[in-house]
Amino acid sequence: MRRRLLVTLSVVLSLMAVVLPLTAWGDPGPYYVVPVRGDIDDGTVLFIARALKEAGDAGAAAVVFDIDTYGGLVDASDKIRDEILASGLRTIAFVDQKAWSAGALVAISCDELYIGKGGSIGAAETRPAEEKYISAYRQQFESTASANGRDPQVAGAMVDSDIEIAGLKEKGKILTLGADDAVRIGFADGAYPGLADMLAGTGLAGLTRVDFSMNNKERFGQFLTSPVMSEILLMVGVVGLVVEAFTPGFGIFGMAGVLGFALFFYGRIITGMAGWEIVALFAVGITLLTIELFIPGFGVIGVSGLIAIFASFVLSYPTPGEAMVAVSIALAFAIAAIVILVRLLDKRGIKGNSFIGRLVLTEVTGRNIAVKPAASSKGQAALSPGDEGVVFTTLRPVGTAYFGRTKADVLSEGEFLPPGTDVVVERVEGSKVIVRKVVRGVVPASKEDRDDG
């Protein structure tokens, strides 16, 4: 009896020894296919980071990157490289047609590299092609290739035209490898007609396949942060607020400007290009400019506001050079929009006394502004409560007005007063001259007269 029990126990333990390992390690998990198409940008970084995390959580057997791209942003490709190398997963790159520029770095970051028949990899010279950028990017290519057992000199030659490789690349040219050459020199692990053939050749075809795709948030973020759309949004924001500054009230131009800037920064936040601190810096700049409206002249507060706004733009782009180009284009469109606005006003018979005069003195109501009188040497310090004048530049609430031949910086009490409005000095507080609108038929009274009453 005891012997039979021992035999039974031995059989059970033997079966457990066989079954348990098969249960624990027999299922290799699914494999993920992640497309890398179009421009590589921060939206792509967000997408690939999510794919790698989900694949890791699912215990994936491998992650396959199906690559066909002309390239994209250098810093975005660096971030993707870091994500792939740190994932701890089996990663496979299949270059369907091309992996150029930033796409090449993504491809060589993977454990295995396969190229489709007719595919190519390389052409990764930086733009601008300056030594400091080339040197840094070449080092990334070389170290990444070394980490995955590939020839670092071949990888570096894809970035730096000064590298010469006998029989493969002459000095002065950037290296781009076709499928046959890449396999021949051992830089690629193989070449296949298509993705399906590669999956079969690497033993993945029999496993569960998960086709990974962008969600709506990632698509929207990638759309908003694309170079063309970013420029459009920045242009709409600048043009909208600049034109709004030359028109009464807050209307369609102001709303368009706010919407343009909101979408500009929203895209950068959801893709990780910028944080809320950049938005806060922009908001501080707008706030300082708003405060400047209540102070005669244009001083430290206004300049600080402009610097904060400009800094927020620069910090939201990968490089200061890209930011300078984008802001310059937006400002050029803003100037063009103002010129067009002025000409439209001219067609309606709205004239100023010069181009600059038309730019800052006319308004959309159609009221003509009188020619500026000759300035007097008598300063605004001579003004006193009860003096009457006429608004020369729109009070928002700060602007200028003429009192006879005396030009003065004045401040209304929060009221928007267009050019040509009759005003009276309410009070003088140091260098500030506070005015209010004159209502004809009502005799204006000075502050002292009202106090006496």
Secondary structure, 3 states (H helix, E strand, C coil): CHHHHHHHHHHHHHHHHHHHHHHHHCCCCCEEEEEEECCECHHHHHHHHHHHHHHHHCCCCEEEEEEEECCECHHHHHHHHHHHHHCCCCEEEEEEEEEECHHHHHHHCCCEEEEECCCEEECCCCCCCCHHHHHHHHHHHHHHHHHCCCCHHHHHHCCCCCCCECCCECCCCCCEEEHHHHHHCCCCCEEECCHHHHHHHCCCCCCCEEECCCCHHHHHHHHHHCHHHHHHHHHHHHHHHHHHHCCCCCCHHHHHHHHHHHHHHHHHHHHCCCCHHHHHHHHHHHHHHHHHCCCCCCCHHHHHHHHHHHHHHHHCCCCHHHHHHHHHHHHHHHHHHHHHHHHHHHHCCCCCCCHHHHHHHCCCCCCCCCCCCCCCCCCHHHCCCCCEEEEEECECCEEEEEECCEEEEEEECCCCECCCCEEEEEEEECCEEEEEECCCCCCCCCHHHHHHC
